[in-house]
Amino acid sequence: MEKITFIALIIFAVTYILMMAFQKIRPYVAVGSALLFIGLGIFQIAVPGALGDFSFTPIEALKEIDWNVIMMIAGTMGTVYLFIESKMPQLMSDVLISKMSSVKWVVVALSLFAGVVSAFVDNVATVLMIAPVALAFCKKLNISPVSSIICIAVSSNLQGAATLVGDTTSILLAKAANLDFSDFFVDDGKAGMFWIVEAGALVSAFIILFMFRKENGKIEFSGRTVVEDKFPTFLLVATVVSLIAVSFIPYKEAANGGFYKPAITNGLICIFFFLVGIFRELFIKKNKEIVSGAFKEIDYYTIVLLTGLFVVIGGVKSAGVVDFLGEKIAQLGNGSSFVVFTIIVWMSVLLSAFIDNIPYTATMLSLVPVIAAGAGVEPKLLYYGLLCGATLGGNLTPIGASANITGIGILRKEGYEVKSSTFMKFGVPFTLAAVITGYLLIWFIWK
């Protein structure tokens, strides 16, 4: 292990321990760690070779920030604020309450709905769109929204692996394994990843139902909220439809030299519709208070936290930590197809609970063909096992996925500080149920 790899591994471990232990200062920890990695990069420039093979300049650090995600969060949060002010979430909550017999069925329904949307729309955007409905429902019944928002976040993470367009890791897999959109449904005459994910979603729904088994109180319905301004709803629906439409246009990584969309396409869509709403409020309705409130509603805490984490993960990757961990996983298989498959799935789960799954997945995808050849197994067995573990592993911890961080950020703005233990009370059983289901199905289908 090189000197810089060891140093980066220590910084990385300390960073996540501090963020897990002190929720209120997570952005400061993330930014501090990011600046530390940038400082190491500058030191390497000043003293060439002092840290071995390492390059992480401030420019490279900026490139690691996923501006698409940042813009999606800012734009969608602004549009969602206008959506909330229109009272449409309250109306949707009223309709949901009128159709459900108890609280537990409402939570299950919202979680499943979030999963369906997330199969086609980014996980973060899904949480931002559906969380207001859950908040309105919980406020009406005067109950805590913490458990409901957590279930929505973890459910959206699960379904991201269902289609080619559901998550960045799916796009990376499609390029590496030469898959198209239909292959996620039927691949070589076998059930594709979509059905495996849906089976996991069904099992995890029973987990949610079990965890809310005591919430059997009848829901009293006293009339529906009146919505006078439906334009914010149009903006939100237009955002969703546009995100789904462009999802069929590949990113550069999967375009194979053909037409592709810019990396910030989704972010630009979310910002565009938010600005349309702001323009209408400011120049047509002359409502400056709503405009001011919309910009205040943007969760800068979450944006700063994610920005810092993007840089930290970039520094960790540049220092060779991701490569080091990936290589160690590959060496543990010892030639057994079942052992190799098991290691890839469960180590991916554990690692993705603490590190961004995109650089990890990208690294492992390059190793899978070599591992498969050495173990004499079908490469797709390991490809799908990797996607299952890396995508679902983020649900183990509150900082394992952007959707989790976003959901917790929404709760924090509502005055609820979510402890890691509270999140994991829901995240761990949900993840285990979904991963075990996927793990077994992938093995029996592709072994």
C-alpha positions as CSV (number, residue, x, y, z in Angstrom):
1,M,0.0,0.0,0.0
2,E,1.4,3.4,-1.0
3,K,1.8,6.1,1.6
4,I,-0.9,8.3,0.1
5,T,-3.4,5.4,0.0
6,F,-2.8,4.7,3.7
7,I,-3.2,8.4,4.6
8,A,-6.3,8.8,2.5
9,L,-7.8,5.6,4.1
10,I,-7.3,7.1,7.6
11,I,-8.8,10.5,6.6
12,F,-11.7,8.8,5.0
13,A,-12.4,6.6,8.1
14,V,-12.1,9.5,10.5
15,T,-14.4,11.7,8.3
16,Y,-17.2,9.1,8.2
17,I,-16.9,8.3,11.9
18,L,-17.3,12.0,12.7
19,M,-20.2,12.4,10.4
20,M,-21.9,9.4,11.9
21,A,-21.3,10.6,15.4
22,F,-22.1,14.3,15.0
23,Q,-25.0,14.9,12.7
24,K,-25.3,18.6,13.2
25,I,-21.7,19.3,11.9
26,R,-21.7,17.0,9.0
27,P,-21.3,19.7,6.3
28,Y,-18.3,21.2,8.2
29,V,-16.7,17.8,8.6
30,A,-17.2,17.0,4.9
31,V,-15.9,20.4,3.7
32,G,-12.9,20.2,6.2
33,S,-12.0,16.7,4.9
34,A,-12.4,17.9,1.3
35,L,-10.0,20.8,1.9
36,L,-7.5,18.4,3.5
37,F,-7.5,16.3,0.4
38,I,-7.0,19.4,-1.7
39,G,-4.2,20.4,0.6
40,L,-2.5,17.1,0.1
41,G,-2.8,17.6,-3.6
42,I,-1.2,21.0,-3.4
43,F,1.6,19.6,-1.2
44,Q,2.2,16.9,-3.8
45,I,2.7,19.7,-6.4
46,A,5.1,21.6,-4.2
47,V,7.0,18.5,-3.3
48,P,6.7,16.2,-6.3
49,G,6.8,12.5,-5.4
50,A,6.5,13.1,-1.6
51,L,3.2,11.2,-1.5
52,G,3.8,8.7,-4.3
53,D,1.6,8.5,-7.4
54,F,-1.1,11.1,-6.4
55,S,-2.7,14.0,-8.2
56,F,-5.6,16.0,-6.8
57,T,-5.4,19.7,-7.7
58,P,-8.2,22.2,-6.9
59,I,-9.4,22.0,-10.5
60,E,-9.6,18.2,-10.3
61,A,-11.5,18.6,-7.0
62,L,-14.1,20.8,-8.7
63,K,-14.5,18.3,-11.5
64,E,-15.4,15.6,-8.9
65,I,-18.5,17.6,-7.7
66,D,-21.6,16.3,-9.3
67,W,-23.2,19.6,-10.4
68,N,-26.1,17.7,-11.9
69,V,-27.1,16.4,-8.5
70,I,-26.5,19.8,-6.9
71,M,-28.7,21.6,-9.5
72,M,-31.4,18.9,-9.2
73,I,-31.6,19.4,-5.5
74,A,-31.7,23.2,-5.7
75,G,-34.2,23.3,-8.6
76,T,-36.5,20.6,-7.3
77,M,-36.6,22.0,-3.8
78,G,-37.6,25.3,-5.1
79,T,-40.4,23.9,-7.3
80,V,-41.5,21.6,-4.5
81,Y,-41.9,24.7,-2.2
82,L,-44.2,26.3,-4.8
83,F,-46.0,22.9,-5.0
84,I,-46.4,22.9,-1.2
85,E,-47.7,26.5,-1.1
86,S,-50.4,25.6,-3.6
87,K,-51.8,23.1,-1.1
88,M,-51.7,20.3,-3.6
89,P,-49.7,17.9,-1.2
90,Q,-52.5,18.4,1.4
91,L,-55.1,17.5,-1.2
92,M,-53.1,14.4,-2.3
93,S,-52.8,13.5,1.4
94,D,-56.5,13.9,1.8
95,V,-57.2,11.5,-1.1
96,L,-54.7,9.0,0.2
97,I,-56.2,9.1,3.7
98,S,-59.7,8.6,2.2
99,K,-58.5,5.4,0.4
100,M,-56.5,3.8,3.3
101,S,-57.7,2.2,6.4
102,S,-54.7,2.9,8.7
103,V,-51.4,4.7,9.0
104,K,-49.3,1.6,8.1
105,W,-51.0,1.2,4.7
106,V,-50.4,4.8,3.9
107,V,-46.7,4.4,4.6
108,V,-46.5,1.2,2.5
109,A,-48.3,2.9,-0.3
110,L,-46.1,6.0,-0.3
111,S,-43.0,3.8,-0.2
112,L,-44.1,1.6,-3.1
113,F,-45.1,4.8,-5.1
114,A,-41.7,6.3,-4.5
115,G,-40.1,3.1,-5.8
116,V,-42.1,3.1,-9.0
117,V,-41.2,6.8,-9.7
118,S,-37.5,6.1,-8.9
119,A,-37.2,3.4,-11.5
120,F,-37.4,6.2,-14.1
121,V,-36.5,9.4,-12.2
122,D,-33.3,10.2,-10.1
123,N,-33.6,9.0,-6.5
124,V,-33.0,12.5,-5.1
125,A,-35.7,14.0,-7.2
126,T,-38.1,11.2,-6.2
127,V,-37.6,11.9,-2.5
128,L,-38.0,15.7,-3.0
129,M,-41.3,15.2,-4.9
130,I,-42.9,12.6,-2.6
131,A,-41.7,13.7,0.8
132,P,-44.1,16.7,0.9
133,V,-47.1,14.4,0.5
134,A,-45.9,12.3,3.5
135,L,-45.2,15.5,5.5
136,A,-48.7,16.8,4.8
137,F,-50.2,13.5,5.8
138,C,-48.3,13.3,9.1
139,K,-49.1,16.9,10.0
140,K,-52.8,16.2,9.5
141,L,-52.6,13.2,11.9
142,N,-50.2,15.0,14.2
143,I,-47.6,12.2,14.1
144,S,-43.8,12.2,13.5
145,P,-42.8,12.1,9.8
146,V,-39.4,10.6,10.5
147,S,-40.2,6.9,9.8
148,S,-42.3,7.7,6.7
149,I,-39.6,9.8,5.1
150,I,-36.9,7.2,5.8
151,C,-39.0,4.5,4.2
152,I,-39.6,6.7,1.1
153,A,-35.8,7.4,0.8
154,V,-34.7,3.7,1.1
155,S,-37.5,2.6,-1.3
156,S,-36.3,5.1,-3.9
157,N,-32.7,3.8,-3.6
158,L,-33.9,0.2,-4.1
159,Q,-35.7,0.9,-7.3
160,G,-32.9,2.8,-8.9
161,A,-31.4,-0.5,-10.1
162,A,-34.6,-1.6,-11.8
163,T,-34.0,0.0,-15.2
164,L,-31.1,1.3,-17.3
165,V,-32.2,4.9,-16.6
166,G,-32.9,4.6,-12.9
167,D,-29.4,5.1,-11.5
168,T,-25.9,6.0,-12.6
169,T,-24.6,2.6,-11.6
170,S,-27.2,1.0,-14.0
171,I,-25.8,3.2,-16.8
172,L,-22.3,2.1,-16.0
173,L,-23.3,-1.5,-15.9
174,A,-25.1,-1.2,-19.2
175,K,-22.0,0.1,-20.9
176,A,-19.7,-2.6,-19.3
177,A,-22.0,-5.5,-20.0
178,N,-23.3,-4.2,-23.4
179,L,-27.0,-4.0,-22.2
180,D,-29.8,-1.9,-23.6
181,F,-33.0,-0.8,-22.0
182,S,-34.9,-4.0,-22.7
183,D,-32.2,-6.2,-21.3
184,F,-33.1,-5.0,-17.8
185,F,-36.4,-6.8,-18.3
186,V,-35.4,-9.9,-20.3
187,D,-31.7,-10.7,-20.8
188,D,-30.8,-13.8,-23.0
189,G,-34.2,-15.2,-22.3
190,K,-33.8,-14.9,-18.5
191,A,-35.4,-12.5,-16.0
192,G,-33.6,-9.2,-16.0
193,M,-32.7,-6.9,-13.2
194,F,-36.1,-5.3,-13.2
195,W,-37.9,-8.4,-11.9
196,I,-35.1,-9.1,-9.4
197,V,-35.5,-5.6,-8.0
198,E,-39.3,-5.8,-7.9
199,A,-39.1,-9.1,-6.0
200,G,-36.9,-7.3,-3.5
201,A,-39.3,-4.4,-3.3
202,L,-42.2,-6.8,-2.6
203,V,-40.3,-8.5,0.3
204,S,-39.2,-5.1,1.7
205,A,-42.8,-3.9,1.6
206,F,-43.7,-6.7,4.0
207,I,-40.8,-5.5,6.2
208,I,-42.2,-2.0,6.3
209,L,-45.7,-3.5,7.0
210,F,-44.2,-5.5,9.9
211,M,-42.4,-2.5,11.4
212,F,-45.6,-0.4,11.3
213,R,-47.8,-3.3,12.4
214,K,-48.9,-1.5,15.6
215,E,-50.1,1.6,13.6
216,N,-53.6,0.2,13.2
217,G,-55.6,3.3,14.3
218,K,-58.4,4.2,12.0
219,I,-58.0,7.4,10.0
220,E,-60.8,9.9,10.2
221,F,-61.5,11.8,7.0
222,S,-63.1,15.2,7.4
223,G,-63.1,16.7,3.9
224,R,-60.6,17.6,1.1
225,T,-58.4,20.7,0.9
226,V,-59.3,23.1,-1.9
227,V,-56.5,23.9,-4.4
228,E,-56.9,27.2,-6.3
229,D,-53.5,27.3,-8.1
230,K,-52.6,24.2,-10.0
231,F,-49.7,25.7,-12.0
232,P,-47.0,24.5,-9.5
233,T,-48.4,21.0,-9.9
234,F,-48.0,21.4,-13.7
235,L,-44.4,22.5,-13.1
236,L,-43.7,19.4,-11.0
237,V,-45.4,17.1,-13.4
238,A,-43.5,18.7,-16.3
239,T,-40.3,18.2,-14.4
240,V,-41.0,14.5,-13.9
241,V,-42.1,13.9,-17.5
242,S,-39.1,15.8,-18.8
243,L,-36.7,13.7,-16.7
244,I,-38.3,10.5,-17.9
245,A,-38.2,11.7,-21.5
246,V,-34.5,12.5,-21.4
247,S,-33.7,9.3,-19.5
248,F,-33.9,7.5,-22.8
249,I,-31.1,9.6,-24.2
250,P,-27.8,8.0,-23.1
251,Y,-25.1,9.8,-21.3
252,K,-21.7,10.0,-23.0
253,E,-20.5,6.9,-21.1
254,A,-23.2,4.7,-22.7
255,A,-23.6,6.4,-26.1
256,N,-20.9,4.3,-27.8
257,G,-19.9,7.2,-30.0
258,G,-23.5,8.2,-30.9
259,F,-25.7,11.1,-29.8
260,Y,-25.7,11.7,-26.0
261,K,-27.0,14.3,-23.5
262,P,-24.8,16.5,-21.3
263,A,-24.0,15.3,-17.9
264,I,-26.0,18.2,-16.3
265,T,-29.2,17.6,-18.3
266,N,-31.3,16.6,-15.3
267,G,-30.1,19.5,-13.3
268,L,-30.8,22.0,-16.0
269,I,-34.4,20.6,-16.3
270,C,-35.0,21.0,-12.6
271,I,-33.6,24.6,-12.5
272,F,-35.5,25.6,-15.7
273,F,-39.0,24.7,-14.3
274,F,-38.1,26.3,-11.0
275,L,-37.2,29.5,-12.7
276,V,-40.4,29.4,-14.7
277,G,-42.3,29.2,-11.4
278,I,-40.3,32.1,-10.0
279,F,-40.8,34.2,-13.1
280,R,-44.6,33.7,-12.8
281,E,-44.7,34.5,-9.1
282,L,-42.5,37.6,-9.5
283,F,-43.7,39.2,-12.6
284,I,-47.3,37.9,-13.1
285,K,-48.6,37.3,-9.6
286,K,-46.3,40.0,-8.0
287,N,-45.8,37.8,-5.0
288,K,-42.3,38.6,-3.7
289,E,-42.9,36.7,-0.4
290,I,-43.3,33.4,-2.3
291,V,-40.1,34.0,-4.3
292,S,-38.2,34.8,-1.2
293,G,-39.6,31.7,0.6
294,A,-38.7,29.5,-2.4
295,F,-35.0,30.5,-2.2
296,K,-34.9,30.1,1.6
297,E,-36.5,26.7,1.2
298,I,-33.5,25.3,-0.7
299,D,-31.6,23.1,1.7
300,Y,-28.1,24.6,1.6
301,Y,-27.0,22.3,4.5
302,T,-27.6,19.3,2.3
303,I,-26.0,20.9,-0.7
304,V,-22.8,21.8,1.2
305,L,-22.7,18.3,2.7
306,L,-23.0,16.6,-0.7
307,T,-20.5,19.0,-2.3
308,G,-17.9,18.2,0.4
309,L,-18.6,14.4,0.1
310,F,-18.1,14.5,-3.7
311,V,-14.6,16.1,-3.3
312,V,-13.7,13.6,-0.5
313,I,-14.7,10.6,-2.6
314,G,-12.7,12.1,-5.5
315,G,-9.7,12.4,-3.3
316,V,-10.1,8.9,-2.0
317,K,-10.3,7.6,-5.5
318,S,-7.2,9.5,-6.7
319,A,-5.3,8.2,-3.7
320,G,-6.0,4.6,-4.8
321,V,-8.2,3.6,-1.9
322,V,-11.0,2.4,-4.2
323,D,-8.6,0.4,-6.4
324,F,-7.0,-1.1,-3.3
325,L,-10.2,-2.2,-1.8
326,G,-11.5,-3.6,-5.2
327,E,-8.3,-5.6,-5.7
328,K,-8.5,-7.1,-2.2
329,I,-12.1,-8.2,-2.9
330,A,-11.0,-9.9,-6.1
331,Q,-8.2,-11.8,-4.3
332,L,-10.5,-13.3,-1.7
333,G,-12.5,-15.4,-4.1
334,N,-9.9,-18.2,-4.4
335,G,-11.4,-19.6,-7.6
336,S,-14.9,-20.6,-6.3
337,S,-17.8,-19.1,-8.3
338,F,-20.1,-19.0,-5.3
339,V,-17.5,-17.5,-3.0
340,V,-16.6,-14.9,-5.6
341,F,-20.2,-14.0,-6.2
342,T,-20.9,-13.8,-2.4
343,I,-17.9,-11.6,-1.7
344,I,-18.8,-9.2,-4.5
345,V,-22.4,-8.8,-3.4
346,W,-21.8,-8.5,0.4
347,M,-18.6,-6.5,0.3
348,S,-20.4,-4.1,-2.2
349,V,-23.2,-3.8,0.3
350,L,-20.8,-2.9,3.2
351,L,-18.6,-0.6,1.2
352,S,-21.5,1.3,-0.4
353,A,-22.9,2.0,3.0
354,F,-20.0,4.4,3.6
355,I,-18.6,5.4,0.2
356,D,-20.1,6.6,-3.0
357,N,-21.1,3.6,-5.1
358,I,-20.3,5.3,-8.4
359,P,-16.4,5.2,-8.3
360,Y,-16.6,1.8,-6.5
361,T,-18.8,0.4,-9.2
362,A,-16.7,1.9,-12.0
363,T,-13.6,0.3,-10.5
364,M,-15.2,-3.1,-9.9
365,L,-16.7,-3.3,-13.4
366,S,-13.3,-3.2,-14.9
367,L,-12.2,-6.1,-12.7
368,V,-15.3,-8.3,-13.2
369,P,-14.3,-9.8,-16.5
370,V,-10.9,-10.9,-15.1
371,I,-12.5,-12.3,-11.9
372,A,-15.2,-14.1,-14.0
373,A,-12.5,-15.7,-16.3
374,G,-10.5,-16.8,-13.3
375,A,-13.5,-18.4,-11.6
376,G,-14.9,-19.8,-14.8
377,V,-18.3,-18.2,-14.3
378,E,-20.8,-16.2,-16.4
379,P,-19.7,-12.5,-16.2
380,K,-23.3,-11.3,-15.9
381,L,-23.6,-13.2,-12.6
382,L,-21.0,-10.9,-11.1
383,Y,-22.2,-7.8,-13.0
384,Y,-25.7,-8.2,-11.6
385,G,-24.4,-9.2,-8.1
386,L,-22.3,-6.0,-8.1
387,L,-25.2,-3.8,-9.1
388,C,-27.4,-5.4,-6.4
389,G,-24.9,-4.9,-3.6
390,A,-23.6,-1.5,-4.6
391,T,-27.0,0.0,-5.2
392,L,-28.8,-1.3,-2.2
393,G,-25.8,-1.0,0.3
394,G,-26.4,2.7,0.5
395,N,-29.5,2.0,2.5
396,L,-27.6,0.7,5.5
397,T,-26.6,4.1,6.8
398,P,-28.0,7.7,6.6
399,I,-25.0,8.9,4.6
400,G,-24.7,5.9,2.2
401,A,-26.8,7.5,-0.5
402,S,-27.7,11.0,-1.7
403,A,-31.5,10.2,-1.4
404,N,-30.9,9.4,2.3
405,I,-29.0,12.6,2.9
406,T,-31.8,14.5,1.1
407,G,-34.5,12.9,3.2
408,I,-32.8,13.6,6.4
409,G,-32.2,17.2,5.3
410,I,-36.0,17.6,4.7
411,L,-36.7,16.3,8.2
412,R,-34.0,18.6,9.7
413,K,-35.8,21.6,8.1
414,E,-39.0,20.4,9.8
415,G,-37.2,20.3,13.1
416,Y,-36.4,16.6,13.4
417,E,-32.8,15.5,14.0
418,V,-32.4,12.0,12.8
419,K,-29.9,9.8,14.7
420,S,-27.9,7.2,12.8
421,S,-29.5,4.5,15.0
422,T,-33.0,5.7,14.1
423,F,-32.3,5.6,10.4
424,M,-30.6,2.1,10.7
425,K,-33.6,0.8,12.6
426,F,-35.4,1.0,9.2
427,G,-32.5,0.9,6.8
428,V,-30.8,-2.3,8.0
429,P,-33.8,-4.7,7.8
430,F,-35.0,-3.1,4.6
431,T,-31.6,-3.6,3.0
432,L,-31.1,-7.1,4.2
433,A,-34.5,-8.2,2.9
434,A,-34.0,-6.7,-0.5
435,V,-30.3,-7.8,-0.9
436,I,-31.0,-11.3,0.3
437,T,-33.8,-11.6,-2.2
438,G,-31.7,-10.3,-5.0
439,Y,-28.7,-12.3,-4.0
440,L,-30.6,-15.6,-4.2
441,L,-32.5,-14.8,-7.4
442,I,-29.4,-13.6,-9.2
443,W,-27.5,-16.8,-8.2
444,F,-30.2,-19.2,-9.3
445,I,-30.9,-17.4,-12.5
446,W,-27.3,-16.8,-13.7
447,K,-25.2,-19.4,-12.0
